[in-house]
Every structure is written in C-alpha cells, then in structure tokens.
Amino acid sequence: MAGSYLLELSRWNVKNDGTDAPNTSKGINEAIIWATQQGFSEVVLPKGKYLIDENNPIEPQSYMTLNLNGSTLRIRDNGLQGYAIISFERDQVHSRVTNGILQGDRYTHNYTSGGTHEGGYGVRIGDFTPIGGSNVRFITVDNLEILECTGDGITIASVYNQIYFQGGILTLDGRFESGGINLTNGQKTVDNTQIRSTINIDLHNPEIKKYGYVGLYGGSYGGIGSEIITDMYDMIFYKSDGTFISASPKNHFFDEVSVPENADIAKIVLRQSKIPNITGLTLRVPEFPKFVFIEKCHIHHCRRLGIGVTGTKFAFIRGNEIHDISGTGPAGSIDIEDGYDLNQHVYIEDNHFYKTRTGLIVVAGKDIVISNNKFQHDTMTIWNNADKVLINGNFFYNSPCNLWGEVIFTENHMITSNISVHYNNGINRQANISDCVFLNSSLGLTKNLKYCVTVDNCKFYTDQDSLVNGPVSLLGLSGRGQIIKNCVIEGGHTMSGIGASPLSGEYIFENVIVKNARSTFPAGTYRNCSFIDTGTNMFRNNPEFEYIFEGCRFEWSGNYDFQGVIAENISFKLLRYNNCTFSSTGTAGYALYIWTWGERIELINNFFSFQNRTNVNDRMIFFYGNYWKGKSALIEGNRFSSNIAMYAIDASGLDTNVELLFKDNTVTKAKINLKPNHVKINNYVDGVIDPYYTSSGFPTSGYFALGQEIKNSKPIPGGYIGWVCTTEGYIVSSIWKPSTIYSVGSMVSNNGLVYRVTVSGQTGTVAPTHNSGSIKDGTVVWEYVSPLAILKAYGKIET
C-alpha cells in the first residue's frame, strides 16, 4: 500500500473545532477504515482540535500511519473509570500514530462516582478485556504530546488467558510423576532427574487454535511456586490416539510454545527430580503486544503513569520526556508490573524523566535494558522479581535508586543520588555495580547473602557541596559481606567515607583507594588497598570479626591525633596487617592506637615510616594502658624508621597476662618500650641485634625469662661472654628496709622474692614474706611480683 489520504471533514461529518465528540470519533474511525480499504498507507488529519467521544476511541488500522498533523485530540469531559483517546485492541499489526497532541480531562473530570478513575489513557495498546485482541504487533507511537490523562499517558496491556480443565483453571498441582519422555518418539522413560505430567492437555481450546501457541506461566501474581526449582520444561505433542507428533524441548516459563496444527494433546516434562505438591504453574495463551515502539513523545501531568507496561515483549521506549506525574498510585514515569515475566526485552533508552512521584518502576520481567536516560528529581526501583536488568549509561541527579532485582548497574553517573541494593522477603538477587561515578552520592549494600554483590571500578567523590547536608557515607555497608574492588573513594572533607554495620566479617576489598574520607571499616579482607589522609578510622565491634590487611598502604600528612588506622573501644577476633606500609609525614599521630578488647593482633612484614616528627614521646604503635584485654600480639619481620628517637612501639602498659612476641624486626632510630615479660627475639636495632640483651656489667635491674642470655658488651680476657637466667623473675637493687618511706611503684627484694608498692607509706618492722597477693606493712601495701631472678655467668674467656 502507498499514498496519503487527507481526511475530508465534511464527507465524514468530522469537526476540528473541538465540538461534536460522537460524530467526530465515529467519522474519523470510518474514514480510517475506508482509507485502509482503498489502499492508503497514511491518513492525515487537517490541523485543528478534535473532541473525542469517551466511549468511542480512535482506532488506527493495520499497515497504516495515522498522522495527526499537529492537531489536538482531546477527550470529552466525563466521569468514567477508564477511557482511551487512541486504542489498539483489535490485533493490529504495523500500525503507527504520530505528530500531534492527546489531551485528557484530568482537571475537568467528574470523580464523584468513587473509585480510582485511573483507567483514562492517552494511548491504549492492548487491553485486559480487548474488543478484538491484544496480540498487536509492530505498533509505533511517536512524536506525540500526551497530557492530563486521568490514568496513563500510554498503557501497554495483555490478556492472561487461562486454559480450563474439568471445569476450572488448569493448574499442575498434584499432576506430576517421576520420569521423563523420549523427545524423539514420545515414549515414557525412567529418569529420576525429571518429572512428567500425568494428564493429557487438550489442545482444542479456542485461544490455542486462534493463536497457535500455548505455554506455562505463573499464577495471578506471577509466581511459579517454591517447589519448582527449574526454569525449563519440554512439551511433547500427540494425536488423540496417542501417536507421537513432535517435541519442543528446553522451553522457559513465560515463553510461548508453537503448537503443531495436527496436535490434539500434549504432555509436559519438567527438568527437576522433586515432585511438587503445590505449584503456581498454569497453562495459558496470553495475548500481549509485541514489538511496540514509543519514541520522541512528551508525556506529562497525567495522574497515574507516563507509560504503564503490563505484559509485552520487545518494547522500545526511546527518546521520550516524561514528567510531573502524580495524583494516584503509583504516580511514576514508567511502571513494568502486571504480566510479570511476560514482560520481556523492554528497552528504555535515551529518555528524560523528572518530577514524578515514584519514577521508573520494574516490579517484574526479564531482559530489561535501561540505558542512557536522564533522571532529575525522580527515582528508580527494581523489585526482586525482575531478572536480567541492565542499567547502563544513565545520569541521575537527586534521583535515588532502590535495587532488589537481578541487575547489572554499569557506567552510570550519580549526583546527590543514593543507590541502595536490598533483599526482600529473604530473596537475594545478584547485583553487579561497575564503572559508575558517585558524586555526593552513596551506595548502600544490605544483602543478607554473602558475595551476591560485586562493586567494581567505581569512583565515589564528595565536594564542599555535600557539607550542606552533613556527612555522606559514600559506601554504606551492612548485611553480609560483598566484594568491593578497583574503586576510588575520595572525600572533599574527612567527614565522608565508608560507613559500616555488617552482619558478618566477610567483606572483601581489593585494589581500593580511600582518600581524604573517614571510614568505619567492615570486617573482612583488604588486599592491595590504599588509605590516604583518611583521618580517624574505626572498626566495628564484634568478637567474631576478623580484619585482615594484605599489601595495603596507609599514608597521612595531617597533624591530628590518632591518625592512620585505629582500633578504639571495640572487640574483634583478629586484627592482622601483612606486608603493609604506614607512612606519616605529619608531626603527630599514631599508626595504630589500640584501646580495645580484641583477641589477637598480628603485624607481619610491614614498614612504618615517620620522618617529620619533633616529639620523642610520639608512638608509631601504642597499646593504650592496660585496656587491651587480648590474648596475644605478634609483631614480626617489620621495619620501623623515624627521623628522631620516638617510640616504634609502646606496650609498657599492657596487662602482664598478654603475650607479646617482638621478633625479627628492624628498628632505625626509634625506641622500643615493652613490658619485661614480652619476648624480644632477633631484632635489629640501629645496627645491633637485640641490644637490650647486652650489658657492660652484671645486670642489676629488669625482668629475665628462664634461659634468657645477656651478652657482655665489654668482654675482657679472664671475664665471661655473658650471663644466663637460671631463675625467672625480676632483678632489683633495693632490699627491704624497716621504718622506711616508699612510693607507689617502688620495688624491693626480701628473702629471694620481689615486691612492688601499690599504696605508698612507711614500713613497719617485719619484712614481707608472702608469695601471692598483697599485704600491709606499716602503712605500705606490698604486692608480690615474682621470685628474684638469678643470673649466672657463662663462657669463660681465656686470659
């Protein structure tokens, strides 16, 4: 067909002055039918305003374009629950409407009858109860302005036709048995990995005969039932006498299966071993639009939706502008909902969404692409029944997103837009967040299934604008552990960063850079990460959590207290740093300030560099007092370098019950301040191995472990190589004296035992002899400390 027909107003009794709705609607439809019969491929309306009868929508025909020519089609004021200005519900194919304005009666509508009045549409493509059929194909709606409808600007609807069996809807509850069917001859097989239907499915249903297909679909809300654990089935066709015809293998639920013309009955095989008692599976012949194109439309000020999608396959929504949608729920730009996985291959591309109440919603469906759209003051929600949703290349401004479904979220740009990845009703879908930019925006993860979310190659930034609303958790982590890798987290100020309150200690960070962003670290493993000028960082409080840092770098230049990585007032099972670098160019602050109840700390093969310090009392590692109630600390193979003789480690206040091993470390300029009972082995301090185990004469103070050797730093002929401890304990130079004043901390010996003053005062006349606990002596209280250490010289040097 070819050629255009300019509608003759007088011939068809059509008014283009906004009057006479009944005759105008009737005349336009009659003209369209006549033009189709005459072979015209286009009907063009004379420019004007056409009042459309609310009971008689305009119905474009197959293989035809309805060109509105810039005209306005306005629905007549009415009080109906639903209407359409243009309707496709007669199985039209290759039909288009373009170039005009469709206006509803939202502001003059009569709502007094009650109800939602949400069914007033600008364009209706398919319907739940169509006049002729909803199997419309290749429908194009483009270059239209659609406004002020009581419902949707455009709706795409389907019919969920059920197949009936023995007087009711055909469900497959209790209609399976163990075994398969041979797909080449239709014979039953013994197969405990498959189940087959026990009934013959009658294929003479009028809908099957009309459309030539049938399929397995979910229940009224799309569910297939928890006992269905496969997504694939086979359908086998027979003649009425049981003669095998053919088989259709590997079909998916919500897909159509073509029925051979001579087939009378069918059986179904599910690819699972479990026989379900209850399912949501139903046999249906749905009618739905397919290959629908909605392009370059301007949809605004409708009450319910810009575009409603309730069952379609291969829909292309491109280059539209949708905004100011509000009035009745869901009040969004696009809603993909009823029909569930009947909604497939929906492409939402290059649109502009703004100022709608609930934004873009995907309740259910699969193979959905949301690409290169712009969201402003809008939202996007992907519910957990949505499968294989690709969200890429979009721009979000003040537009939050909630992701429950199976999504790939990639190459998107967010400004003040928070993205939340959730689970719902115990359902945790896979989510991959990659190559995105977050500016003054946060990404929140709350899944309660570990490693179902990966965040890869994303960049998180804040600037001074974020201070208006206070700190921003650029990465908010809770729930179970997920994977974060190759990301940059950079704050415009140190009040932004990572916020964490995880349920478990399973997070994995790899190649992540955190810069100028204060953080609360989730428990887990950090590999090859960098933390630069991050301020005071905290850990979460949980006695089962493990924090493991491998090959990480910590740098800070500020002069604040407690810089670097700090564990304060928390409980953990293990805190380990392995092959990490701590580099401070500031004049104050610690690398590790430990005031906690952790069980074990391990510092292995790390490098600590403090090159701009002025205070010799500064510390690189500081165990604050005796607050740390852990069991053990291992500090092995580390290098400590400073520009002054500050402390590499100060653990002098630790409880004596804590085991600390300081082994194989290299210390340059810095000092070591440990308790006497801490073990120091093979450490290289300013070029000397274990210098604290040398003495120029017989040791007169300190704690000595059994077998500990002290090298003689000034050996002479006839002297000894050193001294070895034969009785473990303290050596003190003072001996108890009567009627003597002693201060707190003073230590004395008496009769081979060592005591420490805990309450100062003056001694009496009887020396302490107890070997546990404390006693009062005059006004002094003596605490038993240890036996008096005994050291013996060894290694006589020849004269």
C-alpha positions in Angstrom: 0.0 0.0 0.0 1.1 3.6 -0.6 -0.1 7.1 -0.6 -1.7 9.5 2.0 -5.3 10.4 2.4 -6.1 13.9 3.9 -9.3 13.3 5.8 -12.3 15.2 4.3 -14.1 16.7 7.3 -17.4 17.3 5.7 -17.6 13.9 4.0 -17.1 12.1 7.3 -19.0 14.7 9.4 -15.9 15.4 11.5 -15.4 18.6 13.4 -11.9 20.0 14.0 -13.1 22.9 16.2 -13.4 20.9 19.5 -17.1 20.1 19.2 -19.4 17.2 18.4 -17.4 14.3 20.0 -19.8 11.4 18.9 -19.7 12.3 15.2 -16.1 13.3 15.3 -14.9 9.9 16.7 -17.3 8.0 14.5 -16.3 9.8 11.4 -12.5 9.5 12.0 -12.8 5.8 12.5 -14.9 5.3 9.4 -12.5 7.4 7.4 -9.5 5.3 8.6 -11.3 2.0 7.7 -12.3 3.4 4.3 -8.7 4.6 3.6 -7.3 1.2 4.5 -9.7 -0.5 2.1 -8.7 1.9 -0.6 -5.0 1.0 -0.1 -3.8 4.2 1.5 -0.8 3.8 3.9 -1.4 7.1 5.7 -4.4 9.1 7.0 -3.6 12.8 7.7 -5.9 14.9 9.8 -6.5 18.5 8.9 -4.8 20.6 11.6 -7.3 21.5 14.4 -8.8 20.4 17.7 -10.8 17.2 17.8 -13.1 16.3 20.6 -13.1 12.5 21.2 -16.0 10.6 22.5 -15.0 8.9 25.7 -17.0 5.8 24.6 -15.5 5.6 21.1 -11.7 5.9 20.9 -9.8 6.4 17.7 -8.7 3.0 16.3 -5.7 3.1 13.9 -5.7 0.2 11.4 -3.1 -2.3 10.4 -0.5 -1.3 7.9 -1.3 2.3 8.3 0.0 5.6 9.8 -2.4 8.0 11.5 -0.7 11.4 11.1 -2.3 13.9 13.4 -0.6 16.7 11.6 0.0 18.7 14.8 -3.7 18.5 15.8 -5.0 18.0 19.3 -7.3 15.1 20.2 -9.0 16.0 23.4 -11.2 13.6 25.3 -14.7 14.9 26.2 -15.2 15.6 29.9 -16.6 12.5 31.5 -17.0 10.6 34.8 -15.8 7.2 33.5 -13.4 5.0 35.4 -11.5 4.5 32.2 -11.3 5.6 28.6 -8.8 5.9 25.7 -8.2 8.6 23.2 -6.4 6.2 20.8 -6.8 2.4 21.1 -5.0 -0.6 19.6 -7.0 -3.6 20.7 -8.0 -5.4 17.5 -4.8 -7.4 16.9 -3.5 -4.6 14.7 -0.1 -5.0 13.0 2.3 -2.5 11.6 0.3 0.5 12.7 1.5 3.9 13.7 0.2 7.1 15.2 2.3 10.3 15.1 2.7 14.0 15.2 0.0 15.5 17.5 -1.3 16.2 20.9 -3.5 13.9 23.1 -5.2 15.6 26.0 -7.2 14.0 28.8 -9.7 15.6 31.1 -7.8 15.3 34.3 -8.7 18.7 35.7 -12.4 18.7 34.5 -13.1 15.0 35.1 -16.1 14.0 37.2 -14.6 11.8 40.1 -17.8 11.7 42.1 -18.7 8.1 41.3 -15.9 6.9 43.6 -13.1 4.5 42.7 -9.6 5.5 41.4 -10.5 6.7 37.9 -7.0 5.5 36.9 -8.0 3.9 33.6 -8.1 7.1 31.5 -5.4 6.6 28.8 -4.0 8.7 26.0 -3.0 5.6 24.0 -4.1 2.1 24.9 -2.0 -0.7 23.3 -3.7 -3.9 24.1 -6.2 -4.3 27.0 -7.1 -6.7 29.8 -10.5 -7.2 28.0 -9.8 -6.2 24.4 -12.5 -5.6 21.8 -10.8 -7.9 19.3 -7.5 -9.0 20.7 -4.3 -7.8 22.4 -1.9 -9.6 20.1 -1.0 -6.3 18.4 2.4 -6.3 16.6 4.8 -3.6 15.4 2.9 -0.7 16.9 4.6 2.7 16.8 3.6 5.8 18.8 5.9 8.7 18.2 6.2 12.5 18.3 3.1 12.9 20.4 2.5 15.2 23.4 0.2 13.4 25.8 -1.0 15.2 28.9 -3.7 15.4 31.6 -5.0 11.9 31.4 -6.8 10.5 34.5 -4.6 7.4 34.2 -1.6 6.7 32.0 -0.3 8.7 29.1 0.3 5.3 27.3 -0.6 1.8 28.5 0.6 -1.5 27.2 -1.7 -4.3 28.4 -2.1 -8.0 28.0 -4.7 -10.7 28.5 -3.6 -13.6 30.7 -5.9 -16.2 29.1 -6.2 -19.3 31.3 -6.8 -22.8 29.9 -9.6 -24.6 31.7 -9.6 -28.3 32.7 -12.5 -30.2 34.2 -14.4 -27.0 34.9 -11.5 -25.0 36.4 -8.3 -23.2 35.6 -5.7 -25.8 34.6 -3.0 -25.9 37.3 -0.5 -28.6 37.6 -0.8 -29.2 41.3 -0.5 -32.9 42.1 -0.3 -33.8 38.4 3.3 -34.9 38.1 5.1 -38.2 38.4 8.7 -39.2 38.3 10.1 -40.0 34.9 10.8 -38.4 31.5 9.6 -38.7 27.9 11.8 -39.5 25.0 11.9 -36.5 22.8 12.3 -38.4 19.5 9.5 -40.9 19.9 7.3 -39.6 22.7 7.7 -42.8 24.9 7.9 -42.6 28.7 11.3 -43.1 30.2 12.7 -44.0 33.6 14.5 -40.9 34.7 14.8 -39.8 38.4 16.1 -36.4 37.3 12.8 -35.4 35.6 9.1 -35.4 36.2 6.2 -35.6 33.7 2.6 -34.5 33.7 0.1 -37.3 34.5 -2.7 -35.7 32.4 -3.2 -35.1 28.7 -3.5 -31.4 27.9 -6.4 -30.8 25.5 -5.1 -28.5 22.7 -8.6 -27.8 21.2 -9.0 -24.7 23.3 -10.3 -21.8 21.0 -7.5 -19.5 22.1 -4.8 -22.1 21.2 -6.5 -22.7 17.8 -6.7 -18.9 17.2 -3.1 -18.0 18.0 -1.3 -21.4 17.6 0.7 -21.3 20.8 0.5 -22.2 24.5 2.8 -22.1 27.5 3.4 -22.5 31.2 3.1 -19.3 33.2 2.9 -18.2 36.8 -0.1 -17.7 39.0 -2.1 -14.5 39.3 0.9 -12.7 40.8 3.5 -14.3 38.5 4.8 -16.9 41.0 5.6 -20.4 39.9 5.8 -21.8 43.4 8.8 -22.6 45.7 8.7 -26.3 44.8 9.5 -25.5 41.2 13.3 -25.4 41.1 13.9 -25.4 37.4 13.2 -22.8 34.8 13.0 -25.1 31.9 10.5 -27.7 30.5 9.8 -29.8 27.5 6.4 -30.1 25.7 5.5 -33.2 23.8 2.7 -33.3 21.2 0.4 -36.3 20.2 -2.6 -37.0 18.2 -5.7 -38.0 20.1 -4.9 -41.7 19.7 -1.5 -41.2 21.3 0.5 -41.1 18.1 3.7 -39.0 18.7 4.0 -35.9 16.5 6.9 -33.8 17.8 8.5 -32.3 20.9 9.5 -28.8 21.8 12.5 -29.0 24.2 14.1 -26.5 26.6 11.3 -24.0 26.9 11.3 -21.4 29.6 8.3 -20.4 31.7 6.5 -17.3 30.3 7.6 -18.2 26.8 5.2 -19.3 24.0 5.4 -22.8 22.6 4.2 -23.2 19.0 1.5 -26.0 18.7 1.6 -28.2 15.6 -1.6 -27.9 13.6 -2.5 -31.6 13.8 -1.7 -31.9 17.5 -4.6 -32.9 19.8 -3.0 -33.4 23.2 0.3 -32.6 24.9 2.4 -33.7 27.9 4.9 -31.7 29.9 8.3 -32.7 31.3 10.0 -30.6 34.0 13.7 -30.8 34.4 13.8 -31.5 38.1 13.6 -34.5 40.4 11.3 -33.1 43.1 7.6 -33.8 42.6 5.7 -30.6 43.7 2.5 -30.8 45.7 1.6 -27.2 45.0 2.8 -25.0 42.2 1.9 -21.6 40.7 2.2 -23.0 37.2 -0.8 -22.6 34.9 -1.3 -23.3 31.2 -2.2 -20.1 29.3 -2.5 -18.5 25.9 -1.7 -14.9 26.8 -2.5 -12.1 24.4 0.1 -9.4 24.5 1.6 -6.6 22.4 4.9 -7.3 20.7 7.4 -5.0 19.0 6.0 -1.8 20.4 7.9 1.5 19.7 7.2 4.6 21.8 9.5 7.3 20.6 10.0 11.0 21.0 6.9 11.6 23.0 6.3 14.3 25.6 4.1 12.9 28.4 3.3 15.0 31.4 0.7 15.9 34.1 -1.1 12.5 34.0 -2.4 11.2 37.2 -1.1 7.6 37.3 1.8 6.9 34.9 3.6 8.2 32.0 3.7 4.7 30.5 2.2 1.6 32.0 3.6 -1.8 30.9 1.5 -4.8 31.9 2.6 -7.5 29.5 4.7 -7.1 26.4 7.7 -8.5 24.6 10.2 -6.4 22.6 9.0 -2.9 23.6 11.2 0.1 22.7 10.7 3.2 24.8 13.2 5.7 23.4 13.8 9.5 23.3 10.8 10.5 25.4 10.3 13.2 28.0 8.1 12.2 31.0 7.5 14.5 33.9 5.0 15.8 36.5 3.2 12.5 37.0 1.2 12.5 40.3 -2.3 12.1 41.6 -2.9 8.4 42.1 -0.6 5.5 42.7 1.9 4.5 41.6 2.4 8.0 40.0 5.6 7.2 38.1 7.2 7.7 34.8 7.1 4.1 33.7 5.8 1.1 35.6 6.5 -2.5 34.4 4.3 -4.6 36.6 1.4 -6.9 35.8 2.2 -9.8 33.5 5.4 -10.4 35.4 7.9 -12.4 33.2 5.5 -11.9 30.3 7.3 -8.6 30.2 10.5 -9.4 28.3 13.0 -7.5 26.2 11.9 -4.0 27.2 14.3 -1.3 26.1 14.1 2.1 27.9 16.7 4.3 26.2 17.6 8.0 25.9 14.6 9.3 27.9 14.3 12.2 30.2 12.4 11.6 33.5 11.8 14.3 36.1 9.4 15.3 38.8 7.3 12.2 39.1 6.5 10.8 42.5 7.8 7.2 42.2 9.8 7.4 38.9 10.7 4.3 36.9 9.4 1.0 38.5 10.2 -2.5 37.4 8.1 -4.9 39.5 8.7 -8.0 37.4 10.0 -9.0 34.0 13.3 -10.1 32.4 15.8 -9.0 29.9 15.1 -5.3 30.5 17.6 -2.6 29.4 17.5 0.9 31.0 20.1 2.8 29.1 21.3 6.4 28.6 18.4 8.0 30.3 18.4 11.2 32.4 16.7 11.2 35.8 16.2 14.5 37.6 14.4 14.7 41.0 13.0 11.2 40.1 13.5 7.7 41.3 14.1 4.2 40.0 13.0 1.0 41.7 13.8 -2.5 40.5 11.9 -5.1 42.6 13.2 -8.6 43.3 11.0 -10.3 40.6 12.9 -8.5 37.9 15.5 -10.7 36.1 18.5 -9.7 34.0 18.0 -5.9 34.2 20.8 -3.9 32.6 21.0 -0.3 33.8 23.8 1.5 32.0 24.9 4.9 30.9 22.3 6.8 32.8 22.5 10.2 34.6 20.9 10.6 38.0 20.5 13.9 39.7 18.8 14.0 43.1 17.2 10.7 42.0 17.6 7.7 44.4 17.6 4.1 43.2 16.4 1.0 45.0 17.7 -2.3 43.6 16.1 -5.6 44.7 16.2 -7.5 41.5 18.9 -9.1 39.4 20.8 -6.2 37.9 23.9 -5.0 36.2 24.3 -1.4 37.1 27.1 0.0 35.0 28.6 3.2 33.6 26.0 5.4 35.4 26.7 8.8 36.8 25.1 9.9 40.1 25.0 13.3 41.6 23.3 13.6 45.1 21.6 10.3 44.3 21.7 7.4 46.7 21.7 3.9 45.3 20.5 1.1 47.7 20.9 -2.6 46.9 18.4 -4.6 49.0 17.0 -8.1 49.6 13.3 -8.7 50.1 11.4 -11.5 51.9 14.6 -13.5 52.1 15.3 -13.2 48.3 18.8 -12.1 47.4 19.4 -11.4 43.7 22.7 -10.9 42.1 23.9 -7.3 41.5 26.9 -6.1 39.7 27.8 -2.4 40.2 30.6 -1.3 37.9 32.3 1.6 36.2 30.0 4.2 37.9 30.7 7.6 39.3 29.1 8.7 42.6 29.4 12.5 43.4 27.9 13.4 46.8 26.0 10.2 46.4 26.1 6.9 48.4 25.9 3.3 47.5 24.3 1.1 50.2 24.5 -2.7 50.4 22.2 -4.6 52.7 22.0 -8.1 51.2 22.0 -10.9 53.8 23.6 -13.4 51.4 27.3 -13.1 51.0 29.1 -12.4 47.7 26.0 -11.8 45.7 27.0 -8.2 45.0 30.2 -7.0 43.3 31.2 -3.3 43.2 33.9 -2.9 40.6 35.8 0.1 39.2 33.5 2.7 40.7 34.5 6.2 41.8 33.0 7.9 44.9 33.6 11.6 45.5 32.4 14.4 47.7 33.0 18.1 47.4 32.1 21.0 49.6 28.5 20.9 48.4 28.0 17.8 50.5 28.6 19.7 53.7 25.2 21.4 53.2 23.5 18.2 54.3 26.2 16.9 56.6 28.5 13.8 56.3 27.9 11.4 53.4 28.5 7.7 53.7 29.8 7.2 50.2 29.8 3.5 50.7 27.2 2.3 53.3 27.8 -1.4 54.1 25.6 -3.6 56.2 24.2 -7.1 55.9 26.5 -10.0 54.7 29.9 -9.5 53.1 30.2 -8.5 49.5 33.1 -7.8 47.1 34.5 -4.2 46.5 37.3 -3.9 44.1 39.2 -1.4 41.9 37.3 1.5 43.4 38.3 5.0 44.4 36.6 6.6 47.5 37.6 10.3 47.8 36.1 12.8 50.1 36.2 16.6 49.8 36.5 16.5 53.6 37.2 13.8 56.1 33.6 13.5 57.3 32.7 11.4 54.3 33.7 7.8 53.5 32.8 4.3 54.3 30.0 3.6 56.9 29.6 0.0 58.0 27.5 -2.0 60.3 27.8 -5.5 58.7 26.2 -8.7 60.0 29.3 -10.7 59.3 33.1 -10.3 58.8 33.2 -11.4 55.2 33.7 -8.3 53.1 36.5 -8.4 50.5 38.2 -5.2 49.4 40.7 -5.4 46.5 42.7 -2.5 44.9 40.5 0.1 46.6 41.8 3.7 47.2 40.3 5.6 50.0 41.5 9.3 50.1 40.5 12.1 52.5 37.5 10.1 53.6 36.9 9.0 57.1 35.7 5.4 57.4 34.3 2.7 59.6 35.8 -0.5 58.2 33.6 -3.5 57.8 35.3 -6.7 58.9 36.9 -8.8 56.2 39.9 -8.9 54.0 41.7 -5.9 52.3 44.2 -6.6 49.6 46.4 -4.0 47.9 44.3 -1.1 49.1 45.5 2.4 49.8 44.2 4.7 52.6 45.4 8.3 52.2 44.7 11.1 54.7 41.7 9.2 56.0 41.6 10.7 59.4 40.5 8.6 62.3 39.2 5.2 61.1 37.3 2.8 63.3 36.4 -0.9 63.3 33.0 -2.5 64.1 32.5 -4.1 67.4 32.1 -7.9 67.2 34.2 -10.5 69.0 33.9 -12.8 66.0 35.1 -10.3 63.4 38.5 -10.6 61.6 40.2 -7.7 60.0 43.0 -8.8 57.6 45.0 -6.2 55.6 47.4 -7.6 53.0 49.7 -5.4 50.9 47.9 -2.2 51.8 49.3 1.3 52.1 48.4 3.9 54.8 49.5 7.5 54.2 48.7 10.6 56.1 50.1 14.1 56.3 47.9 15.8 58.9 48.9 16.8 62.4 45.9 15.4 64.1 45.8 12.9 67.0 45.1 9.3 66.2 45.8 9.5 62.5 46.1 6.4 60.5 44.3 3.2 61.2 43.0 3.0 64.7 41.1 0.3 66.7 39.4 2.0 69.6 36.9 0.6 72.1 35.9 -2.4 70.0 36.1 -6.1 70.2 37.4 -8.4 67.5 38.8 -11.8 67.0 41.8 -11.0 64.8 43.5 -7.8 63.5 46.2 -8.6 61.0 48.5 -6.4 58.9 50.7 -8.2 56.5 53.2 -6.6 54.0 51.6 -3.1 54.6 53.2 0.3 54.6 52.4 3.0 57.2 53.8 6.4 56.1 53.3 9.6 58.1 54.6 13.0 57.0 52.7 14.8 59.7 54.1 15.9 63.0 51.7 14.0 65.2 49.5 10.9 65.3 49.8 7.1 65.6 49.8 4.4 63.0 47.9 2.1 65.4 46.3 3.3 68.6 44.9 0.2 70.3 42.3 0.6 73.0 40.2 -2.4 72.7 39.2 -5.9 73.7 40.4 -7.8 70.6 41.7 -11.3 70.9 44.8 -11.3 68.7 46.9 -8.8 66.8 49.4 -9.7 64.1 51.8 -7.2 62.5 53.9 -9.1 60.0 56.4 -7.8 57.4 55.1 -4.2 57.5 57.0 -0.9 57.0 56.4 2.0 59.4 58.0 5.4 58.3 57.6 8.5 60.4 60.0 11.2 59.0 58.7 14.5 60.2 58.4 14.2 64.0 59.7 16.5 66.7 58.5 14.8 69.9 60.5 11.8 71.1 57.4 10.7 73.1 55.4 10.1 69.9 54.5 6.5 69.1 54.0 4.5 65.9 52.2 1.7 67.7 50.6 2.4 71.0 48.8 -0.1 73.3 46.9 2.4 75.4 47.4 1.4 79.1 46.1 -1.9 80.2 42.8 -1.6 78.4 43.6 -4.1 75.7 42.4 -7.5 77.1 43.6 -9.6 74.1 45.4 -12.9 74.5 48.4 -12.3 72.3 50.2 -10.0 69.9 52.7 -11.0 67.2 55.0 -8.3 65.8 57.3 -10.0 63.4 59.5 -9.0 60.4 58.5 -5.3 60.4 60.7 -2.3 59.7 60.4 0.9 61.8 62.1 4.1 60.6 61.9 7.6 62.1 63.8 10.8 62.0 64.1 11.0 65.8 64.2 8.6 68.7 60.4 8.3 69.0 58.7 5.0 70.0 58.3 2.4 67.4 56.1 0.5 69.8 54.9 1.3 73.3 53.2 -1.6 75.1 54.6 -0.9 78.5 51.1 -0.5 80.0 49.8 -3.9 78.8 48.4 -6.3 81.3 51.0 -8.9 82.2 48.7 -11.7 81.1 49.0 -10.6 77.4 51.6 -12.5 75.4 53.6 -10.3 73.1 56.3 -11.6 70.7 58.5 -8.9 69.1 60.6 -10.9 66.6 62.8 -10.3 63.5 62.1 -6.6 63.3 64.4 -3.8 62.1 64.3 -0.6 64.0 66.1 2.6 62.9 66.4 5.5 65.4 63.1 4.6 67.1 62.7 3.2 70.6 61.1 0.0 71.9 59.1 0.2 75.1 57.7 -3.2 76.1 57.0 -5.0 79.3 59.8 -7.1 80.8 57.8 -10.3 80.2 57.4 -9.6 76.5 59.6 -11.7 74.3 62.1 -10.0 72.0 64.0 -12.2 69.6 66.5 -11.4 66.8 65.6 -7.8 66.3 68.0 -5.4 64.5 68.0 -2.1 66.4 70.2 0.7 64.9 72.6 -1.9 63.5 72.8 -4.1 66.6 71.0 -7.4 67.1 69.0 -7.4 70.3 70.9 -4.6 72.0 68.6 -4.8 75.0 70.1 -8.2 75.8 73.6 -6.8 76.3 75.2 -5.3 79.4 78.6 -3.9 80.3 78.4 -5.5 83.7 76.3 -7.8 85.7 72.6 -6.9 85.2 71.2 -5.1 88.2 67.6 -4.5 87.0 64.9 -5.8 84.7 62.9 -8.9 84.1 64.6 -12.1 82.9 63.0 -15.2 81.5 64.3 -18.6 82.3 67.2 -19.4 79.9 67.5 -15.8 78.7 71.0 -14.8 77.8 72.6 -11.3 78.3 75.7 -10.7 76.3 78.7 -8.9 77.8 79.2 -5.7 75.8 82.7 -5.2 77.2 84.3 -8.7 77.2 87.9 -8.9 78.6 90.3 -11.8 79.0 89.5 -13.7 82.1 85.9 -12.4 82.0 82.8 -14.0 80.7 80.8 -14.0 77.4 77.6 -13.1 79.3 75.1 -14.2 81.8 72.2 -16.7 81.7 69.0 -16.7 83.7 68.5 -19.8 85.9 65.6 -18.5 88.0 63.0 -16.4 86.2 61.9 -13.1 87.6 62.9 -9.5 88.3 66.3 -8.3 89.5 66.0 -5.3 91.8 68.8 -3.4 93.5 66.9 -2.4 96.6 66.4 -4.6 99.6 63.5 -4.1 102.0 64.3 -1.9 105.0 62.2 -1.2 108.1 60.8 2.2 109.0 61.4 3.5 105.5 59.2 5.6 103.3 58.4 4.0 99.9 56.4 5.5 96.9 54.0 3.7 94.6 55.8 1.5 92.1 58.9 1.1 94.1 60.3 -2.5 94.0 62.3 -4.3 96.7 63.5 -7.8 97.4 63.5 -9.9 100.5 64.4 -13.5 101.1 64.6 -14.2 97.3 61.2 -12.6 96.5 60.3 -9.3 94.7 57.6 -6.9 95.8 56.1 -3.8 94.4 54.4 -0.9 96.3 50.7 -0.3 95.5 50.0 2.0 98.4 52.7 4.4 99.5 53.7 4.9 103.1 56.2 3.9 105.8 57.2 0.3 106.5 57.0 -1.4 109.8 59.4 -3.8 111.5 58.6 -7.1 109.8 59.6 -7.7 106.2 57.1 -9.2 103.7 57.4 -12.9 103.1 54.2 -13.7 101.1 54.4 -15.3 97.6 51.0 -14.2 96.3 48.6 -11.3 96.6 49.2 -8.3 98.8 49.8 -7.5 102.5 50.1 -4.3 104.6 53.4 -3.5 106.1 53.1 -0.4 108.4 51.2 1.9 106.1 52.8 0.4 102.9 50.9 -2.2 100.9 53.3 -4.7 99.1 52.2 -6.7 96.1 54.1 -9.9 95.3 55.7 -9.7 91.9 58.0 -12.6 91.2 61.0 -14.6 92.5 64.2 -12.7 92.5 65.9 -13.5 89.2 69.2 -15.4 89.4 71.7 -15.0 86.6 74.9 -17.0 86.2 78.0 -16.1 84.2 78.9 -18.4 81.3 81.6 -18.7 78.7 84.9 -18.1 80.5 87.2 -16.1 78.2 90.9 -17.3 78.2 93.5 -15.0 79.6 
